[in-house]
Amino acid sequence: MESKLFTPVTFGPLTLRNRTIRSAAFESMCPGNAPSQMLLDYHRSVAAGGVGMTTVAYAAVTQSGLSFDRQLWLRPEIISGLREVTGAIHTEGAAAGIQIGHCGNMSHKKICGTTPISASTGFNLYSPTFVRGMKREELPEMARAYGRAVHLAREAGFDAVEVHAGHGYLISQFLSPYTNHRKDDYGGLLQNRMRFMEMVMNEVMTAAGSDMAVIVKMNMRDGFKGGMETDESLQVAKRLLALGAHALVLSGGFVSKAPMYVMRGAMPIRSMAYYMDCWWLKYGVRMFGKWMIPTVPFREAYFLEDALKFRAALPEAPLIYVGGLVSREKIDEVLDAGFDAVQMARALLNEPEFVNRMRREEQARCNCGHSNYCIGRMYTIEMACHQHLKEKLPPCLQREIEKLEKQ
């Protein structure tokens, strides 16, 4: 069978040159919540490496939606800087996407400027912080913020927006029974828990008009008992498609409860703590990190079994596979199973030229060792693969990486 990998694919008004997308993995390259030369250089390298579209992550639609001080906040003041990023991407022949979202309870007042908000009041142990449940009269304005973000993305030269409705961020916090304990008509039954998502999508689709593609990243499962499971997630997928989404990215996991269900493998606790500035958080992570962030074994294409259920249940839907793709052989298998495109993050951080190499080599496989060092450091400084660092790692971190890569 001839490979579909290097054939064009269309999502709404956007046609990509091939079926590869750099997924919206957090780069931590936006000091001051604005684009940097480092962000531009990275996405230009991925675009030059042959990808169909590279997605800038993860742009907060309001200041209250920021999780990190090196995260993008989509606002008028940064549009000129983003135009430079999209221009560099387009010059290399790739499309430019941007993920828009709100972190909800995954923040601190010192970062987001207010008490973190969520579907319901509570305490987020992962952050850790107290959380305020949103008032129903606040919801329409928050939904409008997503619409304004789409207009800003268009002004900045992006071809597509990816609405983040998974991984335990704000929309996901409304969808999941784990975080949504509301007693009004935005809580309880799934039909009610979807109302905020529907409100957001109506604003997004109106703003997108006929010239911007709208992709939605969603959970197939939250990844723990008491979270969303496949049966409810399938209903969410059908509703998103009915609301006009041009494609769905099938993911899973909950950052505040099951973070490694999203990424798989082990979190390099020593590396994570090493880069942290806050002394008490540094020592807390060193002491309790392995219990707070339990390992979930990595295997290639780890979401494929669940994703195939969605493919079977939604035979005509445009579906994008993400999760653990590191070889052309497995990518071809996923595309042959009926998925319209694939997303990758760690593979393209390890080797920005990976797509071009797959064109040359049918047995191409990236050299990512799955130590997750890149993830461990991204909470404090820029995401980077340890294989490409200019500086020499301390021996304790090198030993940790070697140990994890042998597992």
C-alpha positions in Angstrom: 0.0 0.0 0.0 1.3 3.4 -1.0 2.1 5.6 2.0 -0.4 8.5 2.7 2.1 10.3 4.8 3.3 12.7 2.1 -0.1 13.4 0.5 -2.0 16.6 1.2 -4.8 16.7 3.7 -7.6 19.3 4.2 -9.2 20.5 7.4 -12.0 23.0 6.7 -10.4 25.9 4.7 -6.8 24.7 5.2 -4.9 22.2 3.2 -1.6 20.9 4.6 1.3 19.8 2.3 1.5 16.5 4.2 -0.2 14.7 7.1 2.3 15.6 9.9 1.6 18.3 12.6 3.9 19.5 15.3 1.6 19.1 18.3 1.0 22.0 20.7 3.5 20.9 23.4 4.4 23.7 25.7 7.7 25.3 24.6 8.3 27.6 27.7 9.9 30.0 25.2 7.8 33.1 25.9 9.4 35.2 28.8 7.0 38.0 29.7 4.2 36.0 28.0 5.4 37.2 24.6 7.0 35.5 21.6 10.8 35.3 21.6 13.5 34.8 19.0 13.9 31.3 20.5 10.3 30.5 19.8 10.6 31.7 16.2 13.8 29.8 15.6 12.4 26.6 17.0 9.2 26.7 14.9 11.1 27.7 11.9 13.4 24.7 12.3 10.4 22.4 12.5 8.8 24.0 9.5 12.1 23.7 7.5 12.2 20.0 8.7 9.2 19.3 6.5 6.2 19.2 8.8 2.8 20.0 7.4 1.8 22.4 10.2 3.6 23.5 13.4 1.4 24.5 16.3 2.5 27.2 18.8 1.5 26.2 22.3 -0.4 27.0 24.5 -1.7 30.6 24.2 -3.9 31.8 27.2 -7.0 33.6 26.1 -6.9 35.8 29.2 -4.3 36.6 31.8 -6.2 34.4 34.3 -5.5 31.5 32.0 -1.7 31.6 32.4 -0.1 28.6 34.1 3.5 29.7 33.7 5.5 33.0 33.5 7.0 31.8 30.2 3.7 31.0 28.6 2.2 32.9 25.7 -0.7 35.2 26.5 -2.6 36.1 23.3 -3.2 39.9 23.4 -2.9 42.8 20.9 0.5 43.9 22.2 2.2 40.8 20.9 0.7 40.5 17.5 3.6 42.0 15.6 6.0 39.5 17.3 3.7 36.6 16.4 3.6 37.8 12.8 7.3 37.3 12.6 6.8 33.7 13.8 4.1 32.9 11.3 6.1 34.6 8.6 9.1 32.4 9.3 6.9 29.3 9.3 5.2 30.2 6.0 8.5 30.9 4.4 9.6 27.3 5.0 6.4 26.0 3.4 4.4 24.9 6.5 1.1 26.1 7.9 1.0 27.8 11.2 -1.4 26.8 14.0 -1.8 28.2 17.5 -3.4 26.4 20.4 -5.8 28.6 22.5 -7.0 27.8 26.0 -7.3 28.6 29.7 -5.6 26.6 32.4 -8.4 27.0 35.0 -7.2 25.7 38.3 -3.6 25.0 37.1 -2.1 28.3 38.2 -1.2 30.6 41.1 -2.3 34.1 41.8 1.3 35.4 41.4 1.2 34.2 37.7 -2.4 34.7 36.6 -3.1 37.8 38.7 -6.1 36.4 40.5 -7.3 33.4 42.5 -7.3 30.5 40.0 -10.8 29.7 38.6 -12.4 26.4 37.7 -15.8 24.8 37.2 -16.0 24.4 41.0 -14.5 25.7 44.2 -11.8 23.5 45.8 -8.1 23.0 46.3 -5.7 21.9 43.6 -3.0 19.8 45.4 -0.9 19.7 42.2 -0.4 23.4 42.0 -1.0 23.7 45.1 -3.6 26.4 45.5 -7.2 27.3 46.5 -9.5 27.5 43.5 -12.7 29.6 43.0 -15.6 28.2 41.1 -16.7 30.4 38.2 -20.1 32.2 38.6 -22.5 31.5 35.8 -22.6 35.1 34.8 -18.8 35.0 34.1 -19.1 32.2 31.6 -20.3 34.1 28.5 -17.5 36.6 28.8 -14.9 33.8 29.1 -16.3 32.2 26.0 -16.1 35.5 24.2 -12.4 35.6 25.2 -11.9 32.5 23.1 -13.6 34.2 20.1 -11.4 37.3 20.5 -8.3 35.0 20.6 -9.3 33.6 17.2 -9.5 37.1 15.7 -6.1 37.9 17.2 -4.7 34.6 15.8 -5.9 35.6 12.3 -4.4 39.1 12.7 -1.1 37.4 13.6 -1.1 35.3 10.4 -2.1 31.9 11.8 -3.9 29.5 9.5 -5.6 27.4 12.3 -6.5 27.5 15.9 -6.5 24.5 18.1 -9.0 24.8 21.0 -7.6 23.0 24.1 -10.5 21.1 25.6 -8.5 18.3 27.2 -5.8 17.5 29.7 -7.7 18.9 32.7 -7.6 22.5 31.7 -10.6 24.8 31.9 -13.0 23.3 29.3 -11.9 19.9 30.5 -12.6 20.9 34.1 -16.2 21.6 33.1 -16.5 18.3 31.2 -15.0 16.1 33.8 -17.1 14.9 36.8 -13.8 14.9 38.8 -13.6 18.7 38.8 -17.2 19.7 38.0 -19.4 19.5 41.1 -21.8 22.3 40.1 -25.4 22.2 41.1 -26.7 24.5 38.4 -27.3 23.7 34.7 -23.6 23.6 34.0 -23.0 20.5 36.2 -24.4 17.0 36.8 -25.4 15.3 33.6 -23.0 15.3 30.6 -25.4 17.4 28.7 -25.0 20.2 31.3 -21.2 19.7 31.7 -20.9 20.4 27.9 -22.7 23.7 28.0 -19.5 25.8 28.6 -17.7 24.0 25.8 -20.7 24.7 23.5 -20.6 28.3 24.5 -16.9 28.5 23.7 -17.3 26.7 20.4 -20.1 29.0 19.2 -17.8 32.0 19.8 -14.8 30.3 18.1 -16.7 29.1 15.0 -18.2 32.6 14.5 -14.8 34.2 14.8 -13.2 31.7 12.6 -15.6 32.4 9.7 -14.6 30.8 6.4 -10.9 31.3 6.4 -9.5 29.7 9.5 -9.4 26.0 10.4 -10.7 25.1 13.9 -9.2 22.0 15.5 -10.1 20.8 19.0 -7.9 18.7 21.3 -10.0 16.5 23.5 -9.7 13.7 26.0 -10.7 10.1 25.1 -10.2 9.3 28.8 -9.1 11.4 31.8 -6.9 8.5 32.8 -8.2 7.7 36.3 -11.2 6.4 38.2 -13.8 9.1 38.6 -12.8 11.0 35.5 -14.4 10.9 32.0 -14.4 7.6 30.2 -14.7 6.7 26.5 -18.5 6.5 26.5 -18.9 10.1 27.6 -16.0 11.3 25.5 -17.5 9.9 22.4 -20.6 12.0 23.0 -18.3 15.1 23.5 -16.7 14.3 20.1 -20.0 14.1 18.3 -21.1 17.3 19.8 -17.9 19.1 18.8 -18.3 17.9 15.3 -21.9 19.1 15.2 -20.7 22.5 16.4 -18.5 22.8 13.4 -15.0 21.6 14.5 -12.9 20.8 11.4 -10.9 18.1 13.1 -10.4 16.5 16.5 -7.1 15.6 18.1 -7.6 12.5 20.2 -5.6 12.7 23.4 -6.1 11.8 27.1 -4.9 12.5 30.6 -5.4 15.1 33.3 -2.4 17.3 34.3 -3.5 17.8 37.9 -4.3 14.1 38.5 -2.7 11.8 35.8 0.0 13.9 34.1 2.0 11.0 32.8 -1.1 9.4 31.3 -0.7 12.3 28.8 3.0 11.9 28.1 3.9 8.4 29.3 7.1 7.2 30.8 8.6 8.6 34.1 8.9 12.2 35.1 12.7 12.9 35.8 12.1 14.2 39.3 15.7 15.2 40.0 15.9 17.2 36.7 12.5 18.8 37.4 13.6 19.9 40.9 17.1 21.0 39.7 15.7 23.8 37.6 13.0 25.1 40.0 13.6 28.5 41.6 11.3 28.1 44.6 13.2 26.4 47.4 10.3 24.8 49.2 8.8 23.5 45.9 12.2 22.2 44.9 12.6 20.1 48.0 8.9 19.1 48.0 9.3 17.7 44.5 12.5 15.9 45.4 10.8 14.3 48.4 7.3 13.5 47.1 7.5 13.8 43.3 7.6 10.2 42.5 4.4 9.6 44.4 2.6 12.7 43.1 3.7 12.0 39.5 3.6 8.2 39.1 5.1 6.5 36.1 2.9 5.3 33.3 5.0 3.0 31.0 5.8 4.3 27.5 5.0 2.3 24.4 4.9 3.6 20.9 1.4 4.8 19.8 0.1 4.4 23.3 -3.3 6.0 22.6 -4.0 4.0 19.4 -6.2 1.4 21.1 -8.6 4.1 22.4 -8.3 6.1 19.2 -9.4 3.2 17.1 -12.7 3.1 19.0 -13.3 6.7 18.0 -12.4 5.9 14.4 -14.9 3.1 14.3 -17.7 5.2 16.0 -17.1 8.3 13.9 -16.4 6.8 10.4 -16.6 10.1 8.5 -15.0 12.5 11.1 -11.7 14.1 10.5 -9.5 12.7 13.3 -5.9 13.4 14.2 -3.9 10.9 16.1 -1.4 12.0 18.8 0.6 10.0 21.4 4.0 8.3 21.2 4.9 8.4 17.5 8.6 8.0 16.9 8.9 6.0 13.7 7.7 6.1 10.1 6.5 2.5 10.3 4.1 3.3 13.1 3.0 6.5 11.5 2.1 4.7 8.3 0.2 2.1 10.4 -1.8 4.9 12.1 -2.6 6.6 8.8 -3.6 3.3 7.2 -6.0 2.7 10.1 -8.0 5.7 8.8 -6.6 8.7 10.7 -6.4 11.9 8.7 -3.1 13.2 10.2 -0.7 12.6 13.0 0.7 15.0 15.7 4.2 14.7 17.2 6.0 16.7 19.8 9.0 15.0 21.5 10.1 13.4 18.2 10.3 16.9 16.6 12.1 18.4 19.6 14.6 15.6 19.4 14.9 15.9 15.6 13.3 18.9 13.9 14.3 17.4 10.5 12.5 14.1 11.3 9.7 14.6 8.7 12.2 15.2 5.9 14.2 12.1 7.0 11.0 10.0 6.9 10.6 11.0 3.3 14.1 9.7 2.5 14.0 6.6 4.8 11.1 4.1 5.0 12.6 2.8 8.3 13.3 6.2 9.8 13.0 6.3 13.6 13.9 9.3 15.8 16.5 9.0 18.5 14.3 10.1 21.5 15.2 8.0 24.5 11.9 8.9 26.4 13.7 10.1 29.6 11.3 13.1 29.5 14.1 15.4 30.5 12.6 17.9 28.1 9.4 17.9 30.1 11.1 18.0 33.5 12.8 21.3 32.6 10.0 23.0 30.8 8.2 24.1 33.9 11.1 26.5 34.7 13.1 27.1 31.5 12.7 26.4 27.8 11.8 22.9 26.6 14.9 21.2 25.2 16.2 17.8 24.4 19.3 16.8 26.5 20.9 15.5 23.3 21.2 19.0 21.9 22.3 21.1 24.9 25.3 23.4 24.6 26.0 23.2 28.3 27.2 20.0 30.1 24.7 18.5 32.4 25.6 17.9 36.1 26.5 14.2 36.7 23.4 13.7 38.8 21.1 14.6 36.0 23.1 12.6 33.4 22.8 9.6 35.6 19.1 10.1 36.0 18.6 10.3 32.2 20.7 7.2 31.5 18.7 5.3 34.1 15.4 6.3 32.7 16.4 5.6 29.1 17.4 2.1 30.0 13.9 1.3 31.4 
